[in-house]
Amino acid sequence: MLAIWLFVLFGALYLYFFHRNAIQSELGRAYSYSLIVGYLVYLLLGCARGFTLIPATYLVLTGLLFFPPVPLFVLTLVGILISSSLIYFFSEALHLDEFFERKHADRIARMKLILERNQLPIVIGWSFFPLAPTDLICYVCGSLEVDFKKLLLGVLIGEGTLCALYIFLGGQLLRVLQPGP
C-alpha cells in the first residue's frame, strides 16, 4: 500500500515539474468540472487512510499538487479527525487492538503508563511527530477510555500544526520551484 502512495506522489510530482504545459489545459478543464468530486475523493481517502496506517503526509503532499491550500488544509483535518474518531470508537470491533498489541507491544505498554498521567500533552506531541502513527495513539486512547474530546483536541492541535506546515510552507516551496511560463 505504501508503494502505491509513493507511486502516486512521485508520479504527480513528475507531471507537475516536467510535463506541466502538456497537461495544464486538460487539468484546467477537468478541474473546473470536477473540483467537488476531487474534494470528495480526497476526503474519502483521508477518512480511510487511518485504517491503512499510512501517514497523512503522503496524501497531503499529493493534494498539494492539485488543490488550493485552504481547502486542502480543511479537508485534511476533517479526514484526520474522522479517521481518528473511527479508530477510537471501533478499534476493538475491527481487531486493531490485536494488530497493535502484536506489532507494537512495548510501545503500547509504555504509552499506557505515560498517557494515564499526561493525556492532552502526549496526544498533541504524538500527533505532531511526523514519524509516529497518530492512529496508534487513537487506539490507545480508545482502549484506555481517554476523554474523546481531549483526544480530538490533541489530534487537531498536533496534526493541524504539522499539516499547516506541510501545506502552507510546502505550497510556497512548490511555487518557488515552479518552472517559469
N, C-alpha and C positions, 0 to 999 in steps of 0.2 A: 504494500500500500504506500509506503514511503517512496518507493521508486516511482510510482505513478505521480505523486505530488511533485517530486523533483523534476520529472519529465515535463509536466505541465508548466512548472515555474520556469525552467530553463528554456523551454520552447517559446513561452511568452516573452521572455527577455530577449531571445534571439530575434523574434519577429519585431519586437519593439525597437531594437537598436540597429538591425541590419536590413530589414525589409519594410520599414515604416511607410515610405512613399508608395510602395506597391500595394499595400493593404489599407492605406488610410481612407480612400474613398469608399471601399466596401465596408470598413468598420464604421465609418460615419453614417452610412445608410442603415446598417444593421443596428447601430447604437440608437438612432432616433426611433426606430420601430420597436426595439426590444429592450429598452433600458429597464423597464419594470420587470420583465422576465429575467433579465440579468441580475437584478437586485434580489428577486425571489430565489433564484438558483443559488446565489451566493449565501443568502440567509439560510437556506436549507442545508447547504454544505457546512455552514458554521454550526448549525444545531446538531448535525450528525457527527461532526468531526470529533467530538469528545469521546464517542464510543469507539473510535479507531485508535485513540491515544496518540494521534498525530498533533503536534503543536499547532496552534493557531497561526504561528509565524508564516508557515508556507502558504496558507490561504490568504493572509494579509498581503504578503509580497506579490502574489499573483493578482489580487484585487487592485493593488496599486497601479497596475498597468492598464486597467480598464475603467475604473470608477473615480469620480472626484473624491477628494479627501474626506469631506464632512459626511456624506452619505456612507462612505466606506467605513469610517470610524463608528458611526451609529449602528450600521448593520453588523459589524464585527462584534461590538459589545453586546448587542441583543442576542446574537448567536451564541456567544460565550456564556451569557447569563442563562439562556435556555438550556444549553448543554450542561452547565454546572448544576442547574436545578434538577434536571433529569437524572444525572449521576447520583446526586444527593438522595433523591427520593426512591430511585429504583435500583440501586446497586445490588441489594440482596436478591431482588427478583430476577435480575439479569445475570446473577452469579459472578459479578465483577469482583466481589469480595474474595472468592477463591483464586481468581487470577492475580489480584494484587497481593494477597497473602502469600501465594506461592512464589511470585516473581520478586516481590519487594518486602519480604517478611521482616528483615532487620529495620529497614526504613520505617515501616508502619509501626512497629513496636516503639521505636524512639519518638516518632511523631506523636503517637498517642500520649506518651508521658509529657512531652513538652506542650502539646496542644491543650491539654487539660488546664494548664495554668495561664497561657497567653493566647487565647483564641484569635482575636482580631489581628494583632500584630503578626502572628505566624501565617495566617491566611493571606494577609497583604504581602508579606515578604515572599512567601512561596509562589504566589500568583505573579509577582513581579519578576522573579528569577527566570530567565528565558530557558534554562536547561532543565527545570523541574516541571513535570507534568501537573498542571493545575487540576486535572481530572482526578489525580491521586489524592490531593488534599480534599476534594469534594467528597470522594468516597469515605475517607477517614472521618470527615466531619459528619457525614451521614451515619456512620457506624457508631460514633461517639454521641450522637444526637446533639451536636453543637447547634446553637440557635441559628436557624435558617437565615434570618435577616443579617446576622453577623457574617455568615459565610458569603452571602451575596454582596454585602458591603465590602468585605475584604477582597473578593474577586474583582469587583467593579473598580476599586482603587488600584490594586496591583496590576491587573490585566489592562485596565483603562490607561494607566500611565505608560505601560510598555507599548501598547498598541498606538497610543498617541505619538510616542517617539518614532515608532516604525512608520506610521502613516504620514505624519506631517513632516518629519525630517527626511524620511525616505522619499516622499513626494518631491521635496525640494532638491534632493540629490539627483533624482531622475530628471528633473527639469534642467539642472546644471549640466548633466551628462548628455542630454538630448542633442542629437546632431542638428545642425542648422538646416534651414529650408532648402 
